[in-house]
Amino acid sequence: MKATCHCDAVELEVTLLHGLEDVSRCNCSFCSRRGAAVVTALVEDVKIIRGQDHLTVYQWGTKTAQHHFCKVCGIYTHHRRRLDPNQMGVNVAILEGVHPQHFKDIPWVDGINHPKDAEN
């Protein structure tokens, strides 16, 4: 699937692991403020076609998760997951032809009680 930020400076080519079947939102301190719904792709299945130099990364805490944003328009594009660093969460709203409002009930993932925190 083709995916672009708002200003079109960043373009991704994404192959989704489960299609649109695993769309979800996270309630952790960061994701709940961002509010984006995401779907899953393997790291190797997210290819930056254009705009690598327009992407910036935000990290905090364990610095395992890497949240990518367009530096021009500010749109969140994707992130490397803390729970499984071999996976990416991809912002469903940047996928060509997909509209988040068409999903009725998007489930929430419990990022507040993250399983990786229990390991410490």
C-alpha positions as CSV (number, residue, x, y, z in Angstrom):
1,M,0.0,0.0,0.0
2,K,1.1,3.5,-0.7
3,A,1.2,5.9,2.4
4,T,2.0,9.6,2.5
5,C,2.1,12.4,5.0
6,H,-0.1,15.4,4.6
7,C,2.3,17.5,2.6
8,D,3.4,14.6,0.5
9,A,7.1,15.0,1.4
10,V,7.2,11.5,2.9
11,E,6.0,8.5,1.0
12,L,6.1,4.9,2.3
13,E,5.3,1.6,0.7
14,V,3.8,-0.7,3.3
15,T,2.8,-4.4,3.3
16,L,0.5,-5.0,6.2
17,L,0.9,-8.1,8.3
18,H,-2.8,-8.6,8.9
19,G,-4.3,-6.1,6.4
20,L,-6.7,-3.7,8.1
21,E,-7.9,-6.4,10.5
22,D,-5.8,-5.4,13.5
23,V,-6.5,-1.7,13.6
24,S,-6.1,-0.4,17.2
25,R,-5.3,2.6,19.4
26,C,-3.0,2.7,22.4
27,N,-3.8,4.4,25.7
28,C,-0.2,5.0,26.8
29,S,0.8,8.5,27.8
30,F,2.1,9.4,24.3
31,C,-0.3,7.5,22.0
32,S,-3.4,8.6,23.8
33,R,-2.4,12.2,23.2
34,R,-1.6,11.5,19.5
35,G,-4.9,9.6,19.0
36,A,-3.9,7.8,15.8
37,A,-5.2,4.4,14.9
38,V,-2.5,2.0,13.7
39,V,-2.1,-1.3,11.8
40,T,0.8,-3.7,11.8
41,A,3.7,-4.3,9.4
42,L,7.0,-6.0,9.8
43,V,10.0,-3.6,9.9
44,E,11.2,-4.9,6.6
45,D,7.8,-4.3,5.0
46,V,7.9,-0.6,5.6
47,K,9.9,1.0,2.8
48,I,10.6,4.7,2.6
49,I,10.2,5.6,-1.0
50,R,10.7,9.4,-0.6
51,G,11.4,11.8,2.2
52,Q,13.8,10.0,4.6
53,D,15.4,13.4,5.2
54,H,12.0,14.8,6.1
55,L,11.4,12.3,8.9
56,T,12.2,12.9,12.5
57,V,12.1,10.4,15.4
58,Y,10.7,10.9,18.9
59,Q,11.7,8.5,21.7
60,W,11.4,8.5,25.5
61,G,11.6,6.1,28.4
62,T,13.4,2.9,27.3
63,K,14.0,4.4,23.9
64,T,12.9,1.1,22.3
65,A,9.9,2.6,20.5
66,Q,10.8,5.0,17.7
67,H,7.9,7.3,16.6
68,H,8.4,8.8,13.1
69,F,7.0,12.2,12.0
70,C,7.2,14.4,9.0
71,K,9.3,17.4,9.9
72,V,7.4,19.5,7.4
73,C,3.7,18.9,8.2
74,G,4.1,17.1,11.5
75,I,2.1,14.0,10.6
76,Y,2.9,10.8,12.5
77,T,3.6,8.2,9.9
78,H,4.8,5.0,11.8
79,H,6.7,3.7,14.8
80,R,8.8,0.8,15.8
81,R,7.0,-1.1,18.5
82,R,8.3,-1.4,22.0
83,L,6.5,-4.7,22.6
84,D,8.0,-6.3,19.4
85,P,10.8,-4.2,17.8
86,N,10.5,-6.3,14.7
87,Q,7.1,-4.7,14.0
88,M,6.0,-1.3,13.0
89,G,2.7,0.4,13.8
90,V,1.6,2.4,10.7
91,N,-0.8,5.3,11.0
92,V,-3.9,4.0,9.2
93,A,-4.8,7.6,8.2
94,I,-1.8,7.9,5.9
95,L,-2.7,4.8,3.8
96,E,-4.0,5.7,0.4
97,G,-7.7,5.0,0.1
98,V,-8.2,4.2,3.8
99,H,-10.3,6.5,6.0
100,P,-10.2,6.0,9.8
101,Q,-13.8,7.2,10.2
102,H,-14.9,4.1,8.3
103,F,-13.8,1.8,11.2
104,K,-16.7,1.5,13.6
105,D,-15.2,0.5,16.9
106,I,-11.4,0.7,17.1
107,P,-10.1,-1.3,20.1
108,W,-7.7,0.2,22.6
109,V,-4.4,-1.5,23.5
110,D,-3.4,-1.2,27.2
111,G,-0.1,0.7,26.9
112,I,-0.5,2.1,30.4
113,N,0.1,-1.4,31.8
114,H,2.7,-2.3,29.2
115,P,4.0,-6.0,29.5
116,K,7.6,-4.8,29.1
117,D,7.2,-2.7,32.3
118,A,6.3,-5.9,34.3
119,E,9.7,-7.4,33.3
120,N,11.6,-4.7,35.3
